[in-house]
Amino acid sequence: MTITAFSEPEERIALRQAVAKLAGSYGREYIEKKSREGGKTTELWQDMGKNGYLGVSIPEEFGGGGGGIADLAAVLEEAAAAGAPLLLMVVSPAICGTVIARFGTDEQKKRWLPGIADGSFTMAFGITEPDAGSNSHKITTTATRDGDEWVLNGAKTFISGVDEADAVLIVSRTADAKTGKLKPCLFVVPTDAKGFEAQPIPMGFVAPEKQFTLFIDKVRLPADALVGTEDAGIMQLFAGLNPERIMGAAFSNGIARYALDKAVDYVKTRDVWGQPIGAHQGIAHPLAKIKIELEQSRLLQQKAAALYDAGDDFGAGEFANMAKYAAAEVACNATDVAVHSHGGNGMTQEYGLATMLLAARIGRIAPVSREMILNFVAMHSLGLPKSY
C-alpha cells in the first residue's frame, strides 16, 4: 500500500508563502502601532487587494481569483501567523462577497464584487442586535416596501469596521413576518445613507478595527439594494455564516501560530540556569501540547472549508462550528502559554503578546459563543434533545 503525504494543493501552498512574505513585511509592530495610535491598516489592506489576496474566493469574471473559502481562509491564517491579522477579511470578502456571489443579480455582482476583490470597496456585515444576542430569530430590524423602495428601521450592535466600510450588508426581516421563525432579507446599505448612524463602542482592548452600534431610522433604499429574494429564507443567511465561522477559525489559528512561534524562539535562546529554558519539561510540554491542539484545529478548518467549497452546506455548518470552537480554544491557550513562557517580558509592549490575550479571547465569544456551538453539536451531531 502506498501512502502519500497529506498536503494542500501546490497553488494554495504557494499562496500561503506569498501572503506570509507580504504580511511579514508589515508584521506585529505595524499592527500594534496602528492600534495604539488609533490608525487603520489601510496600507496593508490595499497591498493585499492589489496582489489579489482579498479576492481569491471571488469568481474570476468579477475580478477575483476563482478559488474557494479554503483559499481565502489560508490567506487570513497566514496574515495572522505573520502578526498582521485583518479582521475585515472575515466580513467583506468572506461573508458579503460570498452572499453576493451566490445570490446577487448579475448587476449586483458587477457593481460590488470587483471592488470587494481588489480592496477598493469594503462592506461590513450587520446581524447582531442589542436584544437578540445569539438568538437570530429575535431580529427586529424590519424592511417595509414603499412603492419601488424599501424602508429599513432597527438597530445593530458590535458591528466591526463600519468606519472603514463603504456599505453594510444588513440582516433584516420583512415587516409582515408574524411568525417567530427567521425569515431574513439582506440589504446593502451605504454608510452615508440618510438615517444611518454609527456610534463607536469603547472597548477594553486596542485594535485597528473598531466596533459600532448602528441606528437605522427610516433608511430608504432602492429595490435593487435587496440581495437575493425576500423569500430565500435561512439558506442565504447561512451562505455567509458558514464562511464567517471558517474564517474565524483561520483568524484564531493564525494567532495561535504566531504566539507559538514567538514562544518557541524565545525559550530556545533564553538562558537562566546554564541552558535554554526550553530544555525544561515545565516549559516544553505546554508548548508541545499547543502544537498538537493547533494541528488538530487546522485540520478541522481545512475540512470545513473543503465541505463548503464542495457545496455541502449542512456538512460545512457542522464542521465550521467545530473548527471555530477548536481554533478559539487553541488561540486562548497558545497566547496564555506564550506570555507565561516569556515571564515578565510577555506583558511588555516590546514583545507584542499581551494585547493578543484579549484578541484571542474574543474568538470564544464572537461571532458565536462556544456554548452555542456546543448546543449545535449536541443537537445536530449527537442527536440530543434541544436544550435552549
C-alpha positions in Angstrom: 0.0 0.0 0.0 1.3 3.4 -1.0 0.8 6.2 1.5 1.1 9.7 0.1 1.8 12.7 2.4 -1.1 14.9 3.3 -0.8 18.4 1.9 -2.8 21.2 0.4 -2.7 21.8 -3.4 0.5 23.3 -4.7 -1.3 26.5 -5.6 -2.5 27.1 -2.1 0.9 26.3 -0.6 2.4 29.0 -2.9 -0.4 31.3 -2.0 0.4 30.8 1.7 4.1 31.6 1.1 3.3 34.7 -0.8 0.9 36.1 1.8 3.3 35.2 4.6 6.0 37.2 2.9 3.8 40.3 2.3 2.2 40.3 5.7 5.5 39.6 7.4 6.9 42.8 5.8 4.3 44.7 7.9 4.3 42.4 10.9 3.1 42.7 14.5 4.9 46.1 15.1 2.8 47.6 12.4 -0.5 46.4 13.9 0.5 47.4 17.4 1.5 50.9 16.2 -1.8 51.4 14.3 -3.8 50.1 17.2 -2.2 52.4 19.8 -2.4 55.5 17.5 -6.0 54.8 16.5 -4.9 54.3 13.0 -6.1 51.9 10.3 -4.3 49.1 8.4 -5.2 50.7 5.1 -1.8 50.2 3.5 -1.8 46.5 4.3 -5.4 46.1 3.1 -4.7 47.9 -0.2 -1.5 45.9 -0.7 -3.3 42.6 -0.1 -6.0 43.7 -2.6 -3.6 44.8 -5.2 -1.9 41.5 -5.1 -5.2 39.6 -5.5 -5.2 38.1 -2.0 -8.5 39.6 -0.8 -10.4 38.3 -3.8 -9.1 34.7 -4.1 -12.6 33.3 -3.5 -14.4 35.8 -5.8 -15.4 34.4 -9.2 -12.9 35.3 -11.9 -15.5 37.0 -14.1 -15.9 39.6 -11.4 -12.3 40.3 -10.7 -11.4 37.6 -8.3 -9.2 34.5 -8.3 -11.9 32.0 -8.7 -10.9 29.9 -5.7 -12.8 28.9 -2.7 -13.2 29.7 1.0 -10.3 27.3 1.7 -8.0 29.7 -0.2 -9.3 32.8 1.5 -9.0 31.1 4.9 -5.4 30.3 4.0 -4.7 34.0 3.3 -6.2 35.2 6.6 -4.4 32.4 8.5 -1.0 33.3 7.1 -1.5 37.1 7.7 -2.4 36.4 11.3 0.5 34.0 11.7 2.8 36.8 10.5 1.4 39.0 13.3 -0.9 41.1 10.9 -4.4 39.7 11.1 -7.1 41.5 9.1 -10.5 41.1 10.8 -12.4 42.7 7.9 -11.4 39.8 5.7 -13.9 37.7 7.7 -16.6 40.3 6.8 -16.0 41.9 3.4 -14.8 39.1 1.1 -15.9 36.1 3.1 -19.4 36.9 4.2 -20.5 39.7 1.9 -18.6 38.6 -1.1 -19.9 35.1 -0.8 -23.5 36.0 -0.3 -23.5 38.4 -3.3 -21.7 35.9 -5.5 -24.2 33.2 -4.7 -27.4 35.1 -4.5 -26.9 38.6 -6.1 -28.1 39.6 -9.6 -25.6 40.0 -12.4 -25.9 43.7 -11.9 -25.2 43.5 -8.2 -22.2 41.2 -8.8 -20.8 43.6 -11.4 -21.4 46.6 -9.1 -19.9 45.2 -5.8 -17.7 42.2 -6.3 -14.7 43.7 -8.2 -14.3 46.3 -5.5 -14.5 43.7 -2.7 -11.9 41.6 -4.6 -9.3 44.4 -5.0 -10.0 46.0 -1.7 -11.2 49.3 -3.1 -14.8 48.7 -1.8 -15.3 47.3 1.7 -18.5 46.0 3.0 -19.3 45.4 6.7 -21.9 42.9 8.0 -24.8 43.7 10.4 -26.7 40.9 12.1 -26.2 41.2 15.9 -28.9 43.2 17.7 -28.9 44.6 21.3 -31.8 42.5 22.5 -31.3 39.4 20.3 -27.9 38.2 21.4 -27.3 34.8 19.8 -31.0 34.3 19.1 -31.1 35.5 15.5 -34.8 34.5 15.4 -35.4 37.6 17.6 -34.1 40.1 15.0 -36.4 43.1 14.9 -34.8 45.2 12.2 -37.6 45.4 9.6 -37.9 46.2 5.9 -41.1 47.7 4.5 -42.0 48.1 0.9 -42.9 51.7 -0.2 -43.6 51.8 -3.9 -40.3 50.9 -5.7 -38.3 51.4 -2.5 -37.6 49.7 0.8 -37.6 51.4 4.2 -35.4 50.0 6.9 -35.8 50.5 10.7 -33.9 48.9 13.5 -30.6 48.8 15.4 -27.4 46.6 15.3 -24.5 46.3 17.8 -21.0 45.0 17.8 -20.6 45.6 14.1 -16.9 45.6 13.0 -15.2 48.2 10.8 -18.1 50.4 9.9 -15.8 53.4 9.8 -13.8 51.7 7.1 -16.7 50.4 5.1 -18.5 51.9 2.1 -21.6 49.9 2.9 -23.1 47.4 5.4 -24.9 44.2 4.5 -27.8 44.4 6.9 -29.8 41.4 8.0 -33.4 42.4 8.2 -36.9 40.8 8.2 -39.9 41.6 6.1 -42.2 43.8 8.0 -45.1 41.4 7.6 -43.3 38.4 9.1 -45.6 37.5 12.0 -44.2 34.2 13.0 -41.2 33.7 15.3 -39.3 32.0 12.6 -36.4 33.7 11.0 -37.1 35.0 7.5 -34.1 37.1 6.8 -33.7 39.6 4.0 -30.3 41.0 3.2 -29.9 44.7 2.2 -26.8 46.6 1.1 -26.9 49.9 3.0 -24.4 52.7 2.1 -22.8 54.0 5.2 -23.6 57.6 4.1 -27.3 56.8 3.7 -29.7 59.3 5.3 -31.0 57.9 8.6 -28.0 55.6 9.1 -25.9 56.4 12.2 -22.9 54.5 13.6 -21.7 55.1 17.2 -18.3 53.6 18.3 -18.3 51.2 21.3 -15.5 51.8 23.7 -13.6 48.5 24.1 -11.2 47.3 26.7 -8.6 46.3 24.2 -6.8 48.1 21.3 -7.2 47.0 17.7 -7.2 48.8 14.4 -10.8 47.6 13.8 -13.4 49.4 15.9 -16.9 48.1 17.0 -20.1 50.0 16.4 -23.7 50.3 17.4 -25.9 51.1 14.3 -29.1 53.1 14.3 -31.2 52.6 11.2 -34.0 55.2 11.2 -36.3 55.2 8.1 -33.4 54.5 5.7 -34.7 54.5 2.2 -33.2 52.1 -0.3 -33.8 51.3 -4.0 -35.4 48.0 -4.9 -32.0 46.5 -6.0 -30.5 47.0 -2.6 -32.1 43.7 -1.7 -29.6 40.8 -2.3 -31.3 37.6 -3.4 -35.0 37.4 -2.7 -37.1 38.2 0.4 -38.3 34.5 0.4 -34.8 32.9 0.2 -35.0 32.3 4.0 -32.3 30.9 6.2 -30.3 29.4 3.3 -28.9 32.7 2.0 -28.0 33.8 5.5 -26.1 30.6 6.2 -24.3 31.1 2.9 -22.5 33.9 4.7 -22.4 32.5 8.3 -20.6 29.3 7.4 -17.7 31.2 5.7 -17.7 33.5 8.7 -17.0 30.6 11.1 -14.4 29.1 8.8 -12.6 32.5 8.6 -13.0 32.9 12.3 -11.1 29.7 12.8 -8.4 30.8 10.4 -8.1 34.1 12.3 -7.7 32.2 15.6 -5.4 29.5 14.2 -3.1 32.2 12.8 -2.9 34.0 16.2 -2.1 30.7 17.8 0.7 30.0 15.3 2.2 33.5 15.8 2.1 33.1 19.6 3.6 29.6 19.5 6.4 30.6 17.1 7.3 33.6 19.4 7.4 31.4 22.5 9.5 28.7 20.8 12.0 31.2 19.5 12.2 32.8 23.0 12.7 29.6 25.0 15.4 28.3 22.6 17.6 31.3 23.5 16.6 32.4 27.0 19.3 31.0 29.2 18.8 31.2 33.0 20.4 28.0 34.6 23.1 27.4 32.1 20.9 26.1 29.4 17.9 27.3 27.4 14.7 27.3 29.4 13.1 25.3 26.6 15.1 22.3 27.8 12.8 22.1 30.9 9.7 20.0 30.6 7.7 22.6 32.6 8.3 24.9 29.6 8.5 22.4 26.8 5.4 20.3 27.5 2.8 23.1 27.4 4.3 24.3 24.1 4.2 20.7 22.7 0.5 20.4 23.8 -0.3 23.7 21.9 1.4 22.3 18.8 -0.8 19.2 18.9 -4.0 21.2 19.5 -3.1 23.6 16.7 -2.6 20.9 14.1 -6.0 19.3 15.1 -7.7 22.7 14.8 -6.2 23.4 11.4 -7.4 20.1 10.1 -10.9 20.9 11.2 -10.6 24.3 9.5 -9.5 22.6 6.2 -12.3 20.0 6.4 -14.9 22.6 7.0 -13.7 24.7 4.0 -13.4 21.7 1.8 -17.1 20.7 2.5 -18.2 24.3 1.9 -16.4 24.6 -1.4 -17.9 21.2 -2.4 -21.4 22.6 -1.9 -22.2 20.7 1.2 -23.7 23.5 3.2 -25.0 21.4 6.1 -21.9 19.3 6.5 -19.9 22.6 6.3 -22.0 24.1 9.0 -21.3 21.2 11.4 -17.5 21.3 10.8 -17.3 25.1 10.6 -18.8 25.3 14.1 -16.4 22.7 15.4 -13.4 24.4 13.7 -14.3 27.8 15.1 -14.6 26.2 18.6 -11.3 24.4 18.4 -9.4 27.4 17.0 -10.7 29.8 19.6 -9.6 27.3 22.3 -6.1 26.9 21.0 -5.7 30.6 20.4 -6.5 31.3 24.0 -4.3 28.5 25.2 -1.4 29.5 22.9 -1.3 33.2 23.8 -1.5 32.3 27.5 1.4 29.8 27.3 3.4 32.2 25.1 3.0 35.0 27.7 3.9 32.7 30.5 6.9 31.3 28.7 8.2 34.9 28.3 7.8 35.6 32.0 7.6 39.3 32.7 8.6 40.1 29.1 5.4 38.6 28.0 3.5 41.6 29.4 5.6 44.2 27.8 4.9 46.2 24.6 8.2 45.2 23.2 7.3 41.5 22.8 3.8 42.2 21.4 2.0 39.3 23.1 0.0 41.0 25.9 -2.6 42.6 23.7 -3.1 39.2 21.9 -4.5 37.7 25.1 -7.7 39.7 24.8 -7.7 39.4 21.0 -7.6 35.7 21.2 -10.3 35.6 23.9 -12.8 37.3 21.6 -12.8 34.1 19.5 -14.7 32.3 22.3 -17.5 34.9 22.1 -17.8 36.0 18.6 -19.2 35.5 16.0 -21.0 32.8 18.1 -20.3 31.7 21.6 -18.7 28.4 22.3 -21.8 27.4 24.4 -24.0 27.9 21.3 -21.6 25.8 19.3 -21.8 23.0 21.9 -25.6 23.3 21.7 -25.3 22.8 17.9 -23.0 19.8 18.1 -25.0 18.2 20.9 -28.3 18.6 18.9 -27.2 18.1 15.3 -24.1 15.9 15.5 -25.1 13.7 18.5 -28.9 13.8 18.1 -29.5 15.0 21.7 -32.7 16.9 22.6 -32.7 20.7 22.1 -31.6 22.4 25.3 -32.5 26.0 24.6 
